[in-house]
Amino acid sequence: MWVRSGAACWTMRCSANCISTPAPADSDAQLQRELGRLRRQRNLFVLALGAVLMVGVPPLIQLPLHELPRTQIIERTRQRHSDVHKLLAADWTVSAIARRLNLDRKTVRRFRDTDLDQLLVSAHERRPAGVLEPFKPYLNTPFTESLGQVSGSRLFLEIRERGYRGSRQVVRKHLAGLRAGNAEPVRADIPSPRKITGWIMRPQDTLPPDLARRLLDVRIACPDIARACDLARAFAELLRNRRGFLLTEWIRQAEQDAPKPISGFAGFLRGDLDAVTAGLTLHWSSGVIEGHVNRVKTLKRVMYGRASFTLLRTRVLTKA
């Protein structure tokens, strides 16, 4: 293309120069001969250039197409794309196809609007979370503690007893990645606040050993949680065994070095100390009254808009 453009520019420049050059009147025949010579040179140059472009360029080589590996996800993508388009050709709606193939409607639209090659490339690049993901924290702990001097076969047998259904080679590959330093970091299995609260409030004799061990790890990692755990268990003992006479001492300890939420709760108890002490000491309580209130509210909601006040009064006053 550059040579052709250069030839065209060269021809136009020569023609322009020859045409723009003033010629004497007695040399018209000589000027015509010069222009004819330039035209012939131009034609020969164009013919030679065309021959070079036609003969000198090697033919294109048809390279074989890159074939993706026949993995399970690749074959599943091919099958889904074929099924979706067959049903579309039969005038099925997106919702009907989703129900038939047990897919989300967004997935059906994606298979409908996306080319198969693009879907296959996306499926090939996808890295699904394998069966080893839930067991990676368990594998990483002994690996770190032993500085990499750990048996992959032994770890494989241990996690298989805990429900692992993958192969031994996957475990070895993960350990090899840890030794090489190129394994992806695994998110620590940190329990949620709700779980920690449940472990604290359960009686210690009913807490399974594995949960007790995890609670101990949490207490070691966070001193505030350890102190809150001790105070919560002490208050639970006051409540279960009706030891209201120890409430003042509990409030003093909580206000002294407890985390802010617990110290605020202790200050709230001190503001109504006599009533709280009576509630933690006497066997009477307002539980029966609260039960009746709950029963009345339930009856009212069940009968709302369905019966008269007379029937509601009768049901409330009737002994359950």
C-alpha positions as CSV (number, residue, x, y, z in Angstrom):
1,M,0.0,0.0,0.0
2,W,2.8,2.4,0.8
3,V,4.6,1.6,-2.5
4,R,1.4,2.1,-4.4
5,S,0.7,5.4,-2.6
6,G,4.3,6.4,-3.3
7,A,3.9,5.6,-6.9
8,A,0.7,7.6,-7.2
9,C,2.4,10.6,-5.4
10,W,5.4,10.3,-7.6
11,T,3.3,10.2,-10.8
12,M,1.2,13.1,-9.7
13,R,4.2,15.1,-8.7
14,C,6.0,14.5,-12.0
15,S,2.8,15.3,-14.0
16,A,2.2,18.4,-11.9
17,N,5.8,19.6,-12.4
18,C,5.6,18.9,-16.2
19,I,2.3,20.6,-16.5
20,S,3.1,23.5,-14.3
21,T,6.4,24.2,-16.0
22,P,6.0,26.9,-18.6
23,A,6.9,25.7,-22.1
24,P,8.0,27.9,-25.0
25,A,5.8,28.0,-28.1
26,D,8.4,26.5,-30.4
27,S,8.8,23.4,-28.2
28,D,5.2,22.1,-28.1
29,A,6.2,18.9,-29.9
30,Q,9.1,18.3,-27.5
31,L,6.7,18.8,-24.5
32,Q,4.2,16.3,-25.9
33,R,7.0,13.7,-26.3
34,E,8.2,14.3,-22.7
35,L,4.7,13.9,-21.3
36,G,4.2,10.7,-23.4
37,R,7.4,9.3,-22.0
38,L,6.4,10.0,-18.5
39,R,3.0,8.4,-19.0
40,R,4.7,5.2,-20.4
41,Q,7.0,5.2,-17.4
42,R,4.1,5.5,-15.1
43,N,2.2,2.7,-16.7
44,L,5.2,0.4,-16.6
45,F,5.8,1.2,-12.9
46,V,2.1,0.5,-12.1
47,L,2.3,-2.8,-14.0
48,A,5.5,-3.8,-12.3
49,L,4.1,-2.9,-8.9
50,G,1.0,-5.0,-9.5
51,A,3.1,-8.0,-10.5
52,V,5.0,-7.7,-7.3
53,L,1.9,-7.5,-5.2
54,M,0.3,-10.4,-7.0
55,V,3.3,-12.7,-7.1
56,G,5.6,-11.7,-4.3
57,V,3.1,-12.0,-1.4
58,P,3.0,-15.6,-0.1
59,P,-0.4,-17.2,0.3
60,L,-2.1,-17.2,3.7
61,I,-1.5,-20.3,5.8
62,Q,-4.6,-21.8,7.4
63,L,-3.6,-22.5,11.0
64,P,-5.5,-25.1,12.9
65,L,-8.1,-23.6,15.4
66,H,-7.3,-23.8,19.1
67,E,-9.3,-26.6,20.6
68,L,-10.3,-26.3,24.2
69,P,-9.8,-29.3,26.5
70,R,-12.8,-31.5,26.8
71,T,-13.4,-30.8,30.5
72,Q,-16.7,-31.3,32.3
73,I,-17.6,-27.6,32.4
74,I,-16.8,-27.2,28.7
75,E,-19.0,-30.1,27.7
76,R,-21.8,-28.9,30.0
77,T,-21.6,-25.4,28.4
78,R,-21.9,-26.9,24.9
79,Q,-24.9,-29.0,25.9
80,R,-26.7,-26.1,27.6
81,H,-26.1,-23.8,24.6
82,S,-27.5,-26.5,22.3
83,D,-30.5,-27.2,24.5
84,V,-31.4,-23.6,24.9
85,H,-31.2,-22.8,21.2
86,K,-33.2,-26.0,20.3
87,L,-36.0,-24.9,22.6
88,L,-35.8,-21.3,21.3
89,A,-36.2,-22.6,17.8
90,A,-39.4,-24.4,18.9
91,D,-40.8,-21.1,20.1
92,W,-40.4,-21.7,23.8
93,T,-40.3,-18.7,26.2
94,V,-37.4,-17.9,28.4
95,S,-39.4,-18.8,31.5
96,A,-40.5,-22.1,30.1
97,I,-36.9,-23.0,29.1
98,A,-35.7,-22.1,32.6
99,R,-38.3,-24.4,34.2
100,R,-37.5,-27.2,31.7
101,L,-33.7,-27.0,32.1
102,N,-33.8,-26.1,35.8
103,L,-31.9,-22.8,35.1
104,D,-32.2,-19.2,36.1
105,R,-33.8,-17.0,33.5
106,K,-30.7,-14.8,33.5
107,T,-28.7,-17.9,32.6
108,V,-31.1,-18.7,29.8
109,R,-30.8,-15.2,28.4
110,R,-27.0,-15.3,28.6
111,F,-26.9,-18.6,26.6
112,R,-29.4,-17.0,24.1
113,D,-27.6,-13.7,23.5
114,T,-23.9,-14.8,23.8
115,D,-21.9,-16.6,21.1
116,L,-20.9,-20.2,21.8
117,D,-17.1,-19.4,21.4
118,Q,-17.3,-16.6,24.0
119,L,-19.2,-18.9,26.4
120,L,-16.6,-21.6,26.0
121,V,-13.7,-19.2,26.6
122,S,-15.5,-17.9,29.8
123,A,-16.1,-21.5,31.0
124,H,-12.4,-22.4,30.3
125,E,-11.1,-19.4,32.3
126,R,-13.4,-20.0,35.2
127,R,-11.9,-21.4,38.3
128,P,-14.7,-23.0,40.4
129,A,-14.2,-23.6,44.1
130,G,-13.3,-27.3,44.3
131,V,-14.1,-29.8,46.9
132,L,-10.8,-28.9,48.7
133,E,-11.9,-25.4,49.6
134,P,-13.6,-26.2,53.0
135,F,-10.6,-28.2,54.1
136,K,-7.8,-25.7,53.2
137,P,-7.7,-24.1,56.6
138,Y,-7.3,-27.5,58.2
139,L,-4.4,-28.3,55.8
140,N,-2.7,-25.0,56.3
141,T,-2.6,-25.2,60.1
142,P,-0.3,-28.3,60.4
143,F,1.7,-27.1,57.4
144,T,2.5,-23.8,59.1
145,E,3.2,-25.4,62.4
146,S,5.6,-28.0,61.0
147,L,7.3,-25.4,58.6
148,G,6.3,-27.5,55.6
149,Q,7.5,-30.8,56.9
150,V,4.2,-32.6,56.7
151,S,3.0,-35.8,55.0
152,G,0.4,-35.2,52.3
153,S,-0.8,-38.8,52.5
154,R,-1.5,-38.4,56.3
155,L,-3.4,-35.1,55.7
156,F,-5.4,-36.7,52.9
157,L,-6.5,-39.5,55.2
158,E,-7.4,-37.1,58.0
159,I,-9.6,-34.8,55.8
160,R,-11.2,-37.9,54.1
161,E,-12.4,-38.9,57.6
162,R,-13.9,-35.4,57.8
163,G,-15.9,-35.7,54.6
164,Y,-13.4,-34.9,51.8
165,R,-14.4,-36.7,48.6
166,G,-11.6,-35.5,46.2
167,S,-8.5,-37.2,45.1
168,R,-5.1,-37.5,46.8
169,Q,-3.5,-35.6,43.9
170,V,-5.5,-32.4,44.7
171,V,-4.1,-32.4,48.2
172,R,-0.6,-32.9,47.0
173,K,-0.9,-30.1,44.5
174,H,-2.2,-27.7,47.2
175,L,0.7,-28.6,49.5
176,A,3.2,-28.1,46.6
177,G,1.7,-24.7,46.1
178,L,2.2,-23.9,49.8
179,R,5.9,-25.0,49.6
180,A,6.5,-22.9,46.5
181,G,4.8,-19.9,48.0
182,N,2.3,-19.4,45.2
183,A,-0.8,-20.8,46.8
184,E,-3.8,-18.5,47.1
185,P,-4.4,-17.2,50.7
186,V,-7.2,-18.9,52.5
187,R,-9.6,-16.8,54.5
188,A,-9.4,-17.6,58.2
189,D,-12.4,-19.4,59.6
190,I,-13.5,-16.7,62.0
191,P,-16.7,-17.4,63.9
192,S,-19.5,-14.9,63.8
193,P,-20.5,-12.8,66.9
194,R,-23.7,-14.8,67.0
195,K,-21.8,-18.1,67.2
196,I,-19.5,-16.8,69.9
197,T,-22.4,-15.5,71.9
198,G,-24.1,-18.9,71.7
199,W,-20.9,-20.6,72.9
200,I,-20.7,-18.3,75.9
201,M,-24.3,-18.5,77.0
202,R,-24.5,-22.3,76.8
203,P,-23.7,-24.2,80.1
204,Q,-20.1,-25.4,80.0
205,D,-21.0,-29.0,80.6
206,T,-23.2,-29.0,77.5
207,L,-20.6,-27.4,75.2
208,P,-19.0,-30.0,72.8
209,P,-15.2,-30.3,73.1
210,D,-14.5,-28.9,69.6
211,L,-16.6,-25.8,70.3
212,A,-15.0,-25.4,73.7
213,R,-11.6,-25.4,72.0
214,R,-12.7,-22.9,69.5
215,L,-14.1,-20.6,72.2
216,L,-10.8,-20.9,74.0
217,D,-9.0,-19.8,70.9
218,V,-11.3,-16.8,70.7
219,R,-10.7,-15.9,74.3
220,I,-6.9,-16.1,73.8
221,A,-7.1,-13.9,70.7
222,C,-9.3,-11.2,72.3
223,P,-9.0,-10.3,76.0
224,D,-12.2,-8.2,75.8
225,I,-14.2,-11.3,74.8
226,A,-12.5,-13.3,77.5
227,R,-13.6,-10.8,80.2
228,A,-17.1,-10.5,78.7
229,C,-17.3,-14.3,78.8
230,D,-16.4,-14.5,82.4
231,L,-18.9,-11.8,83.4
232,A,-21.7,-13.3,81.3
233,R,-21.3,-16.8,82.8
234,A,-21.2,-15.3,86.3
235,F,-24.4,-13.4,85.7
236,A,-26.0,-16.6,84.2
237,E,-25.1,-18.4,87.5
238,L,-26.8,-15.7,89.5
239,L,-29.9,-16.0,87.3
240,R,-30.1,-19.8,87.4
241,N,-29.4,-20.3,91.1
242,R,-31.2,-17.2,92.3
243,R,-28.2,-15.6,94.0
244,G,-29.4,-12.1,94.0
245,F,-27.3,-11.2,97.1
246,L,-24.2,-11.4,94.8
247,L,-25.6,-8.9,92.3
248,T,-23.9,-5.9,93.9
249,E,-20.5,-7.5,93.7
250,W,-21.1,-8.4,90.0
251,I,-22.1,-4.9,89.2
252,R,-18.9,-3.5,90.9
253,Q,-16.7,-5.9,88.8
254,A,-18.5,-5.1,85.6
255,E,-18.2,-1.3,86.1
256,Q,-14.5,-1.7,87.0
257,D,-12.9,-3.4,84.0
258,A,-15.6,-4.8,81.7
259,P,-16.0,-3.8,78.1
260,K,-18.2,-0.8,77.5
261,P,-21.5,-2.6,76.6
262,I,-21.3,-4.7,79.7
263,S,-20.4,-1.8,82.0
264,G,-23.3,0.2,80.6
265,F,-25.6,-2.8,81.3
266,A,-24.3,-2.9,84.9
267,G,-25.0,0.8,85.3
268,F,-28.6,0.2,84.1
269,L,-29.0,-2.6,86.7
270,R,-27.7,-0.3,89.5
271,G,-30.4,2.2,88.7
272,D,-33.1,-0.3,89.6
273,L,-31.1,-2.4,92.0
274,D,-33.9,-3.4,94.4
275,A,-36.3,-4.7,91.7
276,V,-33.5,-6.6,90.0
277,T,-32.3,-8.1,93.2
278,A,-35.8,-9.3,94.0
279,G,-36.1,-10.8,90.6
280,L,-32.9,-12.8,91.1
281,T,-33.9,-13.9,94.6
282,L,-37.6,-14.6,94.9
283,H,-39.5,-17.3,93.0
284,W,-42.3,-15.0,92.0
285,S,-42.0,-13.4,88.6
286,S,-44.2,-11.6,85.9
287,G,-43.8,-14.6,83.6
288,V,-47.4,-15.7,84.1
289,I,-48.7,-12.2,83.4
290,E,-46.6,-11.9,80.2
291,G,-48.0,-15.3,79.1
292,H,-51.6,-14.1,79.4
293,V,-50.7,-10.9,77.6
294,N,-49.2,-12.9,74.8
295,R,-52.3,-15.1,74.6
296,V,-54.7,-12.2,74.4
297,K,-52.6,-10.6,71.6
298,T,-52.7,-13.9,69.7
299,L,-56.5,-14.2,70.0
300,K,-56.9,-10.6,68.9
301,R,-54.7,-11.0,65.8
302,V,-56.4,-14.3,64.8
303,M,-59.9,-12.9,65.1
304,Y,-59.2,-9.4,63.7
305,G,-62.0,-8.6,61.2
306,R,-63.7,-12.0,61.6
307,A,-65.8,-11.7,64.7
308,S,-67.5,-9.3,67.1
309,F,-66.1,-7.9,70.3
310,T,-68.5,-10.1,72.3
311,L,-67.0,-13.3,70.9
312,L,-63.5,-11.9,71.5
313,R,-64.4,-11.1,75.1
314,T,-65.7,-14.6,75.6
315,R,-62.6,-16.3,74.2
316,V,-60.3,-14.1,76.3
317,L,-62.2,-14.8,79.5
318,T,-62.5,-18.5,78.8
319,K,-59.9,-20.5,80.6
320,A,-57.5,-22.1,78.2
